[in-house]
Amino acid sequence: GMSVRTSTPELAERRCVPYETGVMVSDVAAGSAAELKNMDRGDIITSIERQPVTSAEDFRRIRDRYLDLGRPVLFLVQSNDGQPRFVALKAR
């Protein structure tokens, strides 16, 4: 459902969003669980299941570990408006 890139100050500046350590959502697939939960380009994912995410590699490793359990996975997301929120996503 979504593609991410490691967040950097330069990437945040180009996207006109505040810099946060984590991964920036670079694309959200139409009709995906991420789109249905209002995930958007530029959102920053800072943790998965309360484990800090500092790179795209962290994101994939942690996400994959939890998606294999077949239950929703909890993401902490810093939205484009600067407000943190939790999003639960389940693989389809």
Secondary structure, 3 states (H helix, E strand, C coil): CEEEEECCHHHHHHHCCCCCCCEEEEEECCCCHHHHCCCCCCCEEEEECCEECCCHHHHHHHHHHHHCCCCCEEEEEECCCCCEEEEEECCC
